[in-house]
Amino acid sequence: MSVIIAVLRKPPLWPVALKQIWRIRKSNWYKRPPFLPVPEKSYIDFRIHTAYGSSEDFSRLATDVVTYLKWCRDWPSRK
């Protein structure tokens, strides 16, 4: 929940956040409840484990997500 709040506090990152969620959405998300384009739980668990290891301390998670979204926004895109 802290990640969502951190992103909601940064309106300039909303389009980037939506784009990133869309990119990692589950295949055929529209065929299964809850009918939302969200990633697989196993994918999120894998990404968190690769970032933080087996630690249960996710106190930096919200800050790290905001930093990642800023990086995505500032990365030069191919047009």
Sequence and secondary structure as in RCSB ss.txt:
>XXXX:A:sequence
MSVIIAVLRKPPLWPVALKQIWRIRKSNWYKRPPFLPVPEKSYIDFRIHTAYGSSEDFSRLATDVVTYLKWCRDW
PSRK
>XXXX:A:secstr
 HHHHHHHT GGGHHHHHHHHHHT  TTGGGSTT      HHHHHHHHHHHHTT    TTHHHHHHHHHHHHHHS
    
